[in-house]
Amino acid sequence: MPADPTAGQPAPHGAHAASLDPAAAGRAPRLLARAALRDVPWEVGVAKPDPAIVVDGVTRTFGGLTAVSVDHLEVQRGGITGLIGPNGAGKTTLFNLLTGFDQPNTGSWSFDGRPLGKLAPHQVARLGVVRTFQLTKALSRLTVLQNMLLGAQGQKGESFLRALVPGTWRAQERANTEKAMDLLTRFKLDRKKDDFAGTLSGGQRKLLEMARALMSDPKVVMLDEPMAGVNPALTQSLLGHVKDLREQGMTVVFVEHDMDVVRDISDWVVVMAAGKVIAEGPPESISQNQAVVDAYLGAHHDAPLTVEEEDRVLAEAEAAIAREENADGDVIGSDTRREEDR
Ligand SMILES: Nc1ncnc2c1ncn2[C@@H]1O[C@H](COP(=O)(O)OP(=O)(O)OP(=O)(O)O)[C@@H](O)[C@H]1O
């Protein structure tokens, strides 16, 4: 736990009590984000010094299943927040709700103090919150460049009056194309600009989707499993791009299953299980958290066990076997089970 006297005491929700450490001024955004969160207690629903997104009482049920039930969650501005949890924990559903792709049964949430509930995805995007999808939504029959231009905000050509003044939208179109090409160059997709998106590899599509999300100059970028299905060479490049977003002052929330990736890039980690937030804290706090270990083991662990988890599971199995041996004295039978366990 942090060496902070208030640790263990939940800060009042929505409080902007702590300000950025003045000594941190002039530091890199990564260090600023870490410094801002340094003294935040590792508690579910804890207030952040400068929250960009605040979620209150959001629930979403499908029939009898509660997919999301989040009492209170704050996302620190300018940091990278990793959202993790076993399969079916409610991560994607929460993303869908926060970005207007789904509607909750109850609850509210805001960005920069502005309520976002009931807004359509394009309205949420216009306010500066954009997302990518677990399965990429790049339109295969459009070229890479056309996909990028679809991501641009405020297409002046769409307005009837402006369409009467072609010069206005031509200038806008030129500016958008220039911006798209800059982004494509940054994401090393510029040479593919005229290829159909459908011909790109899985990893290149992920890059395209991230680049397209940036066309609208977002303030918050929500990435749903940006690394899934991406080959190792592109993973490094994608990771670099996610870190870049923070360097440019954006707030990033991303869903990820690979704990090495989560540890590498997150300033803060939020863990969901069965729709609820069950833990939050810096990456180093998460693997020690019993509720998190239990949630993953309960979900039959879709990711490889850590060495500590493996040791714990083996120790528990050995203790159970020893108990059985003591109970019925059937040493030979137990030894057989022991072999099977190995
Ligand atoms: N449209 C839907 N209709 C019915 N049930 C749904 C729907 N969408 C999600 N669910 C259920 O809600 C729960 C949460 O799903 P969700 O996809 O949000 O989990 P997740 O944490 O993103 O999982 P994963 O890591 O596997 O992507 C799951 O039990 C899922 O089956």
The ligand as a Tripos MOL2 file, in Angstrom:
@<TRIPOS>MOLECULE
LIG
   31    33     1     0     0
SMALL
NO_CHARGES

@<TRIPOS>ATOM
      1 N1        -26.0150   -8.3420  -26.2280 N.pl3     1 LIG1
      2 C1        -25.9390   -9.2340  -25.2270 C.ar      1 LIG1
      3 N2        -26.9630  -10.0690  -24.9620 N.ar      1 LIG1
      4 C2        -26.8890  -10.9640  -23.9500 C.ar      1 LIG1
      5 N3        -25.8210  -11.0770  -23.1310 N.ar      1 LIG1
      6 C3        -24.7810  -10.2750  -23.3540 C.ar      1 LIG1
      7 C4        -24.7800   -9.3150  -24.4110 C.ar      1 LIG1
      8 N4        -23.5920   -8.6580  -24.3850 N.ar      1 LIG1
      9 C5        -22.8820   -9.1790  -23.3590 C.ar      1 LIG1
     10 N5        -23.5900  -10.1470  -22.7510 N.ar      1 LIG1
     11 C6        -23.1690  -10.9380  -21.5760 C.3       1 LIG1
     12 O1        -22.7330  -10.0090  -20.6030 O.3       1 LIG1
     13 C7        -21.5970  -10.5080  -19.8980 C.3       1 LIG1
     14 C8        -20.4680   -9.5280  -20.0130 C.3       1 LIG1
     15 O2        -19.9640   -9.5770  -21.3460 O.3       1 LIG1
     16 P1        -18.7900   -8.6690  -21.8760 P.3       1 LIG1
     17 O3        -18.5970   -8.9790  -23.3130 O.co2     1 LIG1
     18 O4        -19.0360   -7.2600  -21.5030 O.co2     1 LIG1
     19 O5        -17.5730   -9.2380  -21.0290 O.3       1 LIG1
     20 P2        -16.0190   -8.9790  -21.2370 P.3       1 LIG1
     21 O6        -15.4430   -8.7390  -19.8880 O.co2     1 LIG1
     22 O7        -15.7960   -7.9360  -22.2610 O.co2     1 LIG1
     23 O8        -15.5510  -10.4070  -21.7740 O.3       1 LIG1
     24 P3        -14.3560  -10.7870  -22.8100 P.3       1 LIG1
     25 O9        -13.0790  -10.5740  -22.0570 O.co2     1 LIG1
     26 O10       -14.6240  -12.2240  -23.0650 O.co2     1 LIG1
     27 O11       -14.4950   -9.9180  -24.0020 O.co2     1 LIG1
     28 C9        -21.2940  -11.8760  -20.5050 C.3       1 LIG1
     29 O12       -21.8730  -12.8770  -19.7090 O.3       1 LIG1
     30 C10       -21.9620  -11.8030  -21.8760 C.3       1 LIG1
     31 O13       -22.3450  -13.0930  -22.2990 O.3       1 LIG1
@<TRIPOS>BOND
     1     1     2 1
     2     2     3 ar
     3     2     7 ar
     4     3     4 ar
     5     4     5 ar
     6     5     6 ar
     7     6     7 ar
     8     6    10 ar
     9     7     8 ar
    10     8     9 ar
    11     9    10 ar
    12    10    11 1
    13    11    12 1
    14    11    30 1
    15    12    13 1
    16    13    14 1
    17    13    28 1
    18    14    15 1
    19    15    16 1
    20    16    17 2
    21    16    18 1
    22    16    19 1
    23    19    20 1
    24    20    21 2
    25    20    22 1
    26    20    23 1
    27    23    24 1
    28    24    25 2
    29    24    26 1
    30    24    27 1
    31    28    29 1
    32    28    30 1
    33    30    31 1
@<TRIPOS>SUBSTRUCTURE
     1 LIG1         1 GROUP 0 **** ****
